[in-house]
Amino acid sequence: MVVLSKPSPLKQDFTIKTSKQHGNTCVVNGSIPVIDLSKSDAKTLLVNACEEHGFFKVINHGIPMDLMNKLESEAVKFFKLPQSEKDKAAPADGPFGYGNKKIGPNGDVGWIEYLLFNTNNLDSGFSKLLNSSNETPEVFRSLLNNYIELVKKLGCLVLELLADGLKIEPRNTLSRLLEDEESDSFFRLNHYPPCPVNSRDVVGFGEHTDPQTISVLRSNNTSGLEIADIKNGSWIPVPSDQNSFFIIVGDSLQVMTNGRFKSVTHRVIQNSMKSRVSMIYFGGPPLRQNIAPLPAMLSRGKESLYKEFTWSEYKKSAYKSRLADNRLCNFEKQPLLPIAALTIDAECITDEVLKED
Ligand SMILES: O=C(O)CCC(=O)C(=O)O
C-alpha cells in the first residue's frame, strides 16, 4: 500500500455534482474490453472497442514494467516533498509544472495533485521542478523522456491498427499527428492522496472527455477510475492493473471518424485508504491541423456531422469550458429539423444564440 503525504482536511467542496447525463449509478459488473496487441485479430477488436466503449485495456504492449515502476517511484518521491517545496514547481504562467486541487482555469477542483508537461518541450514543466528540492532531477528527466517516447509509440501503434481496421490509407494517417514534431501532446503524472472523507461522492478528477486524439493511461494498483457507459450513461468502475495500459478515445478521434468512435466520459473517485498514482499521455495533433472526418469515413455519400475547425480553435474553446461540459456540441452541425421540433440544449447555447437574445 502506498500512502503518501498526510492529507489535510477538506476545505473546498469536492463533492461530485450529479451530472444530467450520467447520474451517479454504478454498474459494478460492466465489462472493459481487453485487447492483446500481439494477436492477429487486434485491429478488429480495437475498432469494436472504440465504437462500443471508447475505452479499452491493452496487454502485450511491449513497454518494460521496470520503466513504469521507476518513473512511478520518481513521481512518488516528488509528491512526498513538503507542500512548500512542491509549490515551488507551480507555474508562474501557463499550465505546465505542479498543480494542486485546481484543474484547468475555470474553477474545477479535485482531490488531486499533478505534474503537467508538454511532451515536445519537457523543459516547460521540468524547469519548475528544479526549483523544488528534488534530489535526482536528471534521473527523473531521463525516465520521463524514455517513458514518453514509448507511450507515444504505443499510441501510434494503436492508431495504425485502427487505421488498418477502418481501411484508412496510408496507415499512418492518424499516427503521424502524434509523430509530427509540432504535435501538441501533453503528459500528466497524477497523485490522488488518500482522502479523509470516505465517500463515493468525493471526486478525484471530475467527469470529462479528453479533447485530444488518444490518451494512454497507466496507474498503480489503486482503483478509482470509472467510465460512462456509452449506451446508458451509467458508471463502470475500471479494475486497476499496473501491468497494462488503458486507451481512451478523445474528442478529435471521434470527429475524424465522423462519430463512429466515441470519446468516452471518465472520472476518478477518491480512495480513503490508498494513494492512486496515474500517468497519462495525451496524444494531440499540431495546432494548425484541421480536425475533420477522414475521407474514408465519408464514403457512400455520408455527410460530415461536424463544422470545420482546427485543433487550435478546438483547444481555445475547450479551455474556456468547465471540465464536465460537452465541448463537441458547439462544433456539431445542427441536424435540419422542422422548426416545431427544435429544442435548445442549454449546454449548447453558443455565444451567437446569446447575442440574439
Ligand atoms: O487518473 C486517472 O486514472 C485518470 C486521469 C485523467 O482522466 C486525466 O488526467 O485526464
The ligand as an SDF file (V2000), in Angstrom:
LIG
                    3D

 10  9  0  0  0  0  0  0  0  0999 V2000
   -6.0440    9.1700  -13.0200 O   0  0  0  0  0  0  0  0  0  0  0  0
   -6.6890    8.6370  -13.8880 C   0  0  0  0  0  0  0  0  0  0  0  0
   -6.8230    7.4360  -13.9350 O   0  0  0  0  0  0  0  0  0  0  0  0
   -7.3680    9.4420  -14.9870 C   0  0  0  0  0  0  0  0  0  0  0  0
   -6.8430   10.8240  -15.0690 C   0  0  0  0  0  0  0  0  0  0  0  0
   -7.4850   11.6480  -16.1280 C   0  0  0  0  0  0  0  0  0  0  0  0
   -8.5780   11.3870  -16.5850 O   0  0  0  0  0  0  0  0  0  0  0  0
   -6.7540   12.8090  -16.6310 C   0  0  0  0  0  0  0  0  0  0  0  0
   -5.6300   13.0730  -16.1540 O   0  0  0  0  0  0  0  0  0  0  0  0
   -7.2990   13.4890  -17.5530 O   0  0  0  0  0  0  0  0  0  0  0  0
  1  2  2  0
  2  3  1  0
  2  4  1  0
  4  5  1  0
  5  6  1  0
  6  7  2  0
  6  8  1  0
  8  9  2  0
  8 10  1  0
M  END
$$$$
